[in-house]
Amino acid sequence: MKKIYYCQRIKDLREDKDLTQKDICQILKMKQPQYSRYERGERDLPLDILVMLSKFYNVSCDYILGLTNDKRGIGYSEPTEKIKYNIKQEGNGKNIVKIKEN
């Protein structure tokens, strides 16, 4: 895993909300130079800070870490196309058949 993912992600998330590093530091209860080191990749992002940022920005830790581009996390990717099915019962209603529409 590359550090650049979370460094850039936490910076982008902060800037998307028009917040300064000082604003985030007040939420995280830390000094600005310490937080700046996380955004620059000079220090590893501790798990407790990762979780706090994830909750604050309402995104998954997976997203911050760069494991997915979906802010909801791994496993939430939308299908590329919506598939429609017809459902019918066969055999006196004992069997349900799902037929994909073309």
VMD Tcl script that builds the backbone (N, CA, C; Angstrom):
set m [mol new atoms 306]
animate dup $m
set s [atomselect $m all]
$s set {name element resname resid chain x y z} {
  {N N MET 1 A 0.852 -1.178 0.000}
  {CA C MET 1 A 0.000 0.000 0.000}
  {C C MET 1 A 0.892 1.235 0.000}
  {N N LYS 2 A 0.568 2.184 -0.819}
  {CA C LYS 2 A 1.357 3.402 -0.908}
  {C C LYS 2 A 0.790 4.468 0.008}
  {N N LYS 3 A 1.669 5.192 0.664}
  {CA C LYS 3 A 1.249 6.283 1.546}
  {C C LYS 3 A 0.524 7.370 0.779}
  {N N ILE 4 A 0.894 7.558 -0.453}
  {CA C ILE 4 A 0.332 8.659 -1.230}
  {C C ILE 4 A -1.187 8.615 -1.251}
  {N N TYR 5 A -1.766 7.426 -1.199}
  {CA C TYR 5 A -3.219 7.333 -1.226}
  {C C TYR 5 A -3.844 8.072 -0.057}
  {N N TYR 6 A -3.468 7.703 1.147}
  {CA C TYR 6 A -4.146 8.344 2.263}
  {C C TYR 6 A -3.724 9.787 2.429}
  {N N CYS 7 A -2.499 10.111 2.099}
  {CA C CYS 7 A -2.053 11.509 2.210}
  {C C CYS 7 A -2.892 12.413 1.318}
  {N N GLN 8 A -3.025 12.016 0.078}
  {CA C GLN 8 A -3.797 12.819 -0.874}
  {C C GLN 8 A -5.279 12.798 -0.528}
  {N N ARG 9 A -5.776 11.642 -0.100}
  {CA C ARG 9 A -7.202 11.541 0.224}
  {C C ARG 9 A -7.587 12.450 1.388}
  {N N ILE 10 A -6.793 12.457 2.460}
  {CA C ILE 10 A -7.196 13.285 3.608}
  {C C ILE 10 A -7.077 14.771 3.262}
  {N N LYS 11 A -6.128 15.102 2.411}
  {CA C LYS 11 A -6.008 16.492 1.966}
  {C C LYS 11 A -7.202 16.874 1.083}
  {N N ASP 12 A -7.543 16.004 0.136}
  {CA C ASP 12 A -8.680 16.278 -0.761}
  {C C ASP 12 A -9.990 16.387 0.021}
  {N N LEU 13 A -10.196 15.488 0.978}
  {CA C LEU 13 A -11.415 15.529 1.780}
  {C C LEU 13 A -11.507 16.831 2.565}
  {N N ARG 14 A -10.408 17.253 3.131}
  {CA C ARG 14 A -10.375 18.510 3.892}
  {C C ARG 14 A -10.684 19.695 2.982}
  {N N GLU 15 A -10.024 19.742 1.832}
  {CA C GLU 15 A -10.222 20.854 0.907}
  {C C GLU 15 A -11.633 20.863 0.309}
  {N N ASP 16 A -12.207 19.681 0.083}
  {CA C ASP 16 A -13.580 19.601 -0.437}
  {C C ASP 16 A -14.574 20.245 0.511}
  {N N LYS 17 A -14.270 20.242 1.789}
  {CA C LYS 17 A -15.151 20.867 2.790}
  {C C LYS 17 A -14.704 22.299 3.120}
  {N N ASP 18 A -13.747 22.802 2.358}
  {CA C ASP 18 A -13.225 24.161 2.573}
  {C C ASP 18 A -12.739 24.365 4.008}
  {N N LEU 19 A -12.030 23.370 4.521}
  {CA C LEU 19 A -11.483 23.447 5.870}
  {C C LEU 19 A -9.969 23.624 5.812}
  {N N THR 20 A -9.437 24.249 6.820}
  {CA C THR 20 A -7.985 24.388 6.940}
  {C C THR 20 A -7.458 23.234 7.797}
  {N N GLN 21 A -6.160 23.058 7.764}
  {CA C GLN 21 A -5.554 22.068 8.647}
  {C C GLN 21 A -5.844 22.415 10.103}
  {N N LYS 22 A -5.860 23.696 10.403}
  {CA C LYS 22 A -6.146 24.131 11.770}
  {C C LYS 22 A -7.558 23.708 12.192}
  {N N ASP 23 A -8.523 23.800 11.280}
  {CA C ASP 23 A -9.891 23.360 11.576}
  {C C ASP 23 A -9.921 21.874 11.942}
  {N N ILE 24 A -9.237 21.069 11.157}
  {CA C ILE 24 A -9.202 19.626 11.408}
  {C C ILE 24 A -8.483 19.328 12.717}
  {N N CYS 25 A -7.447 20.076 12.998}
  {CA C CYS 25 A -6.680 19.866 14.234}
  {C C CYS 25 A -7.525 20.132 15.472}
  {N N GLN 26 A -8.431 21.078 15.387}
  {CA C GLN 26 A -9.331 21.336 16.513}
  {C C GLN 26 A -10.245 20.138 16.749}
  {N N ILE 27 A -10.695 19.513 15.682}
  {CA C ILE 27 A -11.560 18.338 15.789}
  {C C ILE 27 A -10.772 17.150 16.348}
  {N N LEU 28 A -9.539 16.982 15.858}
  {CA C LEU 28 A -8.709 15.850 16.268}
  {C C LEU 28 A -7.953 16.103 17.576}
  {N N LYS 29 A -8.015 17.350 18.053}
  {CA C LYS 29 A -7.319 17.747 19.285}
  {C C LYS 29 A -5.812 17.482 19.195}
  {N N MET 30 A -5.231 18.041 18.140}
  {CA C MET 30 A -3.778 17.940 17.945}
  {C C MET 30 A -3.275 19.247 17.359}
  {N N LYS 31 A -1.977 19.388 17.327}
  {CA C LYS 31 A -1.365 20.596 16.783}
  {C C LYS 31 A -1.238 20.486 15.268}
  {N N GLN 32 A -1.297 21.624 14.607}
  {CA C GLN 32 A -1.283 21.676 13.144}
  {C C GLN 32 A -0.033 21.046 12.533}
  {N N PRO 33 A 1.179 21.284 13.070}
  {CA C PRO 33 A 2.353 20.657 12.439}
  {C C PRO 33 A 2.285 19.123 12.424}
  {N N GLN 34 A 1.709 18.558 13.464}
  {CA C GLN 34 A 1.563 17.098 13.521}
  {C C GLN 34 A 0.632 16.614 12.418}
  {N N TYR 35 A -0.522 17.273 12.256}
  {CA C TYR 35 A -1.464 16.868 11.217}
  {C C TYR 35 A -0.862 17.077 9.818}
  {N N SER 36 A -0.137 18.159 9.650}
  {CA C SER 36 A 0.496 18.454 8.364}
  {C C SER 36 A 1.427 17.318 7.933}
  {N N ARG 37 A 2.089 16.714 8.890}
  {CA C ARG 37 A 2.994 15.587 8.575}
  {C C ARG 37 A 2.221 14.395 8.015}
  {N N TYR 38 A 0.989 14.195 8.457}
  {CA C TYR 38 A 0.170 13.110 7.911}
  {C C TYR 38 A -0.175 13.392 6.447}
  {N N GLU 39 A -0.579 14.627 6.165}
  {CA C GLU 39 A -0.935 14.981 4.780}
  {C C GLU 39 A 0.265 14.934 3.848}
  {N N ARG 40 A 1.445 15.196 4.361}
  {CA C ARG 40 A 2.650 15.162 3.528}
  {C C ARG 40 A 3.288 13.775 3.480}
  {N N GLY 41 A 2.783 12.840 4.270}
  {CA C GLY 41 A 3.322 11.484 4.278}
  {C C GLY 41 A 4.598 11.337 5.080}
  {N N GLU 42 A 4.877 12.299 5.930}
  {CA C GLU 42 A 6.086 12.240 6.743}
  {C C GLU 42 A 5.895 11.381 7.989}
  {N N ARG 43 A 4.646 11.146 8.345}
  {CA C ARG 43 A 4.314 10.273 9.482}
  {C C ARG 43 A 3.188 9.354 9.065}
  {N N ASP 44 A 3.217 8.134 9.571}
  {CA C ASP 44 A 2.117 7.206 9.310}
  {C C ASP 44 A 0.872 7.680 10.038}
  {N N LEU 45 A -0.251 7.454 9.429}
  {CA C LEU 45 A -1.535 7.850 9.990}
  {C C LEU 45 A -1.969 6.791 11.010}
  {N N PRO 46 A -2.059 7.153 12.295}
  {CA C PRO 46 A -2.485 6.180 13.309}
  {C C PRO 46 A -3.934 5.746 13.095}
  {N N LEU 47 A -4.247 4.539 13.506}
  {CA C LEU 47 A -5.588 4.001 13.305}
  {C C LEU 47 A -6.664 4.846 13.971}
  {N N ASP 48 A -6.404 5.358 15.166}
  {CA C ASP 48 A -7.436 6.154 15.838}
  {C C ASP 48 A -7.736 7.433 15.064}
  {N N ILE 49 A -6.720 8.023 14.460}
  {CA C ILE 49 A -6.917 9.236 13.642}
  {C C ILE 49 A -7.653 8.866 12.357}
  {N N LEU 50 A -7.283 7.744 11.752}
  {CA C LEU 50 A -7.967 7.255 10.548}
  {C C LEU 50 A -9.462 7.088 10.816}
  {N N VAL 51 A -9.796 6.476 11.919}
  {CA C VAL 51 A -11.209 6.244 12.249}
  {C C VAL 51 A -11.924 7.569 12.503}
  {N N MET 52 A -11.290 8.484 13.235}
  {CA C MET 52 A -11.924 9.782 13.496}
  {C C MET 52 A -12.176 10.546 12.202}
  {N N LEU 53 A -11.201 10.535 11.291}
  {CA C LEU 53 A -11.363 11.219 10.002}
  {C C LEU 53 A -12.470 10.556 9.178}
  {N N SER 54 A -12.496 9.244 9.197}
  {CA C SER 54 A -13.520 8.505 8.468}
  {C C SER 54 A -14.919 8.885 8.960}
  {N N LYS 55 A -15.093 8.957 10.251}
  {CA C LYS 55 A -16.395 9.334 10.818}
  {C C LYS 55 A -16.725 10.792 10.517}
  {N N PHE 56 A -15.743 11.661 10.641}
  {CA C PHE 56 A -15.981 13.079 10.396}
  {C C PHE 56 A -16.403 13.337 8.952}
  {N N TYR 57 A -15.681 12.730 8.004}
  {CA C TYR 57 A -15.970 12.958 6.586}
  {C C TYR 57 A -17.080 12.044 6.055}
  {N N ASN 58 A -17.530 11.106 6.884}
  {CA C ASN 58 A -18.568 10.159 6.488}
  {C C ASN 58 A -18.151 9.347 5.263}
  {N N VAL 59 A -16.929 8.829 5.322}
  {CA C VAL 59 A -16.398 7.948 4.280}
  {C C VAL 59 A -15.810 6.722 4.979}
  {N N SER 60 A -15.553 5.684 4.228}
  {CA C SER 60 A -14.973 4.481 4.825}
  {C C SER 60 A -13.464 4.640 4.995}
  {N N CYS 61 A -12.929 3.875 5.915}
  {CA C CYS 61 A -11.466 3.827 6.076}
  {C C CYS 61 A -10.831 3.284 4.795}
  {N N ASP 62 A -11.527 2.342 4.132}
  {CA C ASP 62 A -11.040 1.791 2.859}
  {C C ASP 62 A -10.820 2.894 1.836}
  {N N TYR 63 A -11.737 3.840 1.803}
  {CA C TYR 63 A -11.628 4.948 0.850}
  {C C TYR 63 A -10.405 5.811 1.173}
  {N N ILE 64 A -10.250 6.175 2.433}
  {CA C ILE 64 A -9.107 7.011 2.823}
  {C C ILE 64 A -7.797 6.301 2.500}
  {N N LEU 65 A -7.748 5.000 2.721}
  {CA C LEU 65 A -6.523 4.240 2.469}
  {C C LEU 65 A -6.275 3.959 0.992}
  {N N GLY 66 A -7.241 4.304 0.140}
  {CA C GLY 66 A -7.057 4.110 -1.298}
  {C C GLY 66 A -7.346 2.705 -1.774}
  {N N LEU 67 A -8.045 1.913 -0.955}
  {CA C LEU 67 A -8.374 0.546 -1.354}
  {C C LEU 67 A -9.576 0.494 -2.285}
  {N N THR 68 A -10.341 1.584 -2.313}
  {CA C THR 68 A -11.500 1.695 -3.204}
  {C C THR 68 A -11.704 3.164 -3.532}
  {N N ASN 69 A -12.364 3.414 -4.639}
  {CA C ASN 69 A -12.721 4.791 -4.992}
  {C C ASN 69 A -14.158 5.117 -4.606}
  {N N ASP 70 A -14.839 4.144 -4.015}
  {CA C ASP 70 A -16.201 4.341 -3.534}
  {C C ASP 70 A -16.123 4.790 -2.078}
  {N N LYS 71 A -16.655 5.945 -1.773}
  {CA C LYS 71 A -16.556 6.494 -0.423}
  {C C LYS 71 A -17.246 5.629 0.621}
  {N N ARG 72 A -18.150 4.755 0.176}
  {CA C ARG 72 A -18.848 3.878 1.116}
  {C C ARG 72 A -18.008 2.688 1.526}
  {N N GLY 73 A -16.991 2.352 0.756}
  {CA C GLY 73 A -16.104 1.246 1.102}
  {C C GLY 73 A -16.108 0.139 0.073}
  {N N ILE 74 A -15.315 -0.874 0.347}
  {CA C ILE 74 A -15.216 -2.034 -0.535}
  {C C ILE 74 A -16.541 -2.782 -0.517}
  {N N GLY 75 A -16.966 -3.236 -1.675}
  {CA C GLY 75 A -18.193 -4.019 -1.774}
  {C C GLY 75 A -19.429 -3.202 -2.084}
  {N N TYR 76 A -19.268 -1.885 -2.192}
  {CA C TYR 76 A -20.428 -1.041 -2.474}
  {C C TYR 76 A -20.443 -0.512 -3.892}
  {N N SER 77 A -19.573 -0.997 -4.740}
  {CA C SER 77 A -19.528 -0.504 -6.111}
  {C C SER 77 A -20.843 -0.803 -6.816}
  {N N GLU 78 A -21.316 0.179 -7.526}
  {CA C GLU 78 A -22.549 0.017 -8.292}
  {C C GLU 78 A -22.244 -0.788 -9.550}
  {N N PRO 79 A -23.166 -1.648 -9.957}
  {CA C PRO 79 A -22.949 -2.362 -11.214}
  {C C PRO 79 A -22.890 -1.367 -12.367}
  {N N THR 80 A -22.144 -1.711 -13.382}
  {CA C THR 80 A -21.986 -0.805 -14.506}
  {C C THR 80 A -23.288 -0.646 -15.279}
  {N N GLU 81 A -24.145 -1.644 -15.241}
  {CA C GLU 81 A -25.442 -1.532 -15.898}
  {C C GLU 81 A -26.494 -2.149 -14.980}
  {N N LYS 82 A -27.689 -1.596 -15.040}
  {CA C LYS 82 A -28.771 -2.151 -14.238}
  {C C LYS 82 A -29.409 -3.283 -15.022}
  {N N ILE 83 A -29.561 -4.415 -14.365}
  {CA C ILE 83 A -30.121 -5.592 -15.004}
  {C C ILE 83 A -31.548 -5.778 -14.507}
  {N N LYS 84 A -32.466 -5.987 -15.435}
  {CA C LYS 84 A -33.862 -6.210 -15.087}
  {C C LYS 84 A -34.193 -7.695 -15.252}
  {N N TYR 85 A -35.002 -8.187 -14.339}
  {CA C TYR 85 A -35.409 -9.584 -14.374}
  {C C TYR 85 A -36.923 -9.685 -14.330}
  {N N ASN 86 A -37.439 -10.704 -14.967}
  {CA C ASN 86 A -38.841 -11.089 -14.827}
  {C C ASN 86 A -38.870 -12.288 -13.889}
  {N N ILE 87 A -39.778 -12.256 -12.950}
  {CA C ILE 87 A -39.907 -13.355 -11.997}
  {C C ILE 87 A -41.211 -14.078 -12.305}
  {N N LYS 88 A -41.153 -15.408 -12.380}
  {CA C LYS 88 A -42.384 -16.179 -12.581}
  {C C LYS 88 A -42.293 -17.460 -11.777}
  {N N GLN 89 A -43.439 -17.990 -11.478}
  {CA C GLN 89 A -43.513 -19.242 -10.736}
  {C C GLN 89 A -43.853 -20.371 -11.688}
  {N N GLU 90 A -43.266 -21.525 -11.452}
  {CA C GLU 90 A -43.535 -22.711 -12.260}
  {C C GLU 90 A -43.819 -23.883 -11.326}
  {N N GLY 91 A -44.429 -24.892 -11.867}
  {CA C GLY 91 A -44.658 -26.120 -11.104}
  {C C GLY 91 A -45.563 -25.919 -9.910}
  {N N ASN 92 A -46.762 -25.409 -10.144}
  {CA C ASN 92 A -47.736 -25.174 -9.075}
  {C C ASN 92 A -47.212 -24.207 -8.018}
  {N N GLY 93 A -46.384 -23.259 -8.432}
  {CA C GLY 93 A -45.884 -22.235 -7.513}
  {C C GLY 93 A -44.751 -22.694 -6.623}
  {N N LYS 94 A -44.228 -23.895 -6.877}
  {CA C LYS 94 A -43.159 -24.415 -6.028}
  {C C LYS 94 A -41.784 -23.883 -6.439}
  {N N ASN 95 A -41.616 -23.562 -7.699}
  {CA C ASN 95 A -40.328 -23.097 -8.198}
  {C C ASN 95 A -40.446 -21.649 -8.677}
  {N N ILE 96 A -39.508 -20.846 -8.286}
  {CA C ILE 96 A -39.471 -19.460 -8.751}
  {C C ILE 96 A -38.331 -19.350 -9.753}
  {N N VAL 97 A -38.628 -18.793 -10.902}
  {CA C VAL 97 A -37.650 -18.648 -11.969}
  {C C VAL 97 A -37.400 -17.172 -12.224}
  {N N LYS 98 A -36.145 -16.826 -12.285}
  {CA C LYS 98 A -35.753 -15.444 -12.571}
  {C C LYS 98 A -35.165 -15.417 -13.974}
  {N N ILE 99 A -35.776 -14.642 -14.866}
  {CA C ILE 99 A -35.355 -14.574 -16.260}
  {C C ILE 99 A -34.834 -13.170 -16.542}
  {N N LYS 100 A -33.629 -13.103 -17.043}
  {CA C LYS 100 A -33.014 -11.829 -17.370}
  {C C LYS 100 A -33.646 -11.257 -18.636}
  {N N GLU 101 A -34.021 -9.971 -18.557}
  {CA C GLU 101 A -34.569 -9.291 -19.747}
  {C C GLU 101 A -33.431 -8.904 -20.671}
  {N N ASN 102 A -33.709 -8.879 -21.968}
  {CA C ASN 102 A -32.688 -8.444 -22.939}
  {C C ASN 102 A -32.805 -6.993 -23.218}
}
mol reanalyze $m
mol bondsrecalc $m
mol representation Tube
mol addrep $m
